[in-house]
Amino acid sequence: MKASKFSDAQKAFIRKQGADGVPVADICRRAGISPAPYFSWKKKYEGLAPLEMRRLKQLEDENTKLRKLVADLSLDREMLQDVIRRKI
């Protein structure tokens, strides 16, 4: 996935402007984004501070790595069991 050109602090600032009542069209125009990223950030990070956003991203990355590891180990286990079944 492509890395965002916006830092967590910038995303938080953009979201805060929306919470302060600035129209979404103006926020998006100033930030140089379409409304889609604004609303996805709002949905994903609503109520989180920049440090919490960073921690959430780290946890998501770790979760992805662990899921891949579990998938690899499950495949290895299945292959070993298949070999054992063929020998019997």
Secondary structure, DSSP 8 states (H G I E B T S, - for coil): ----SS-HHHHHHHHHHHHTT--HHHHHHHHT--HHHHHHHHHHHTT--HHHHHHHHHHHHHHHHHHHHHHHHHHHHHHHHHHHHHH-
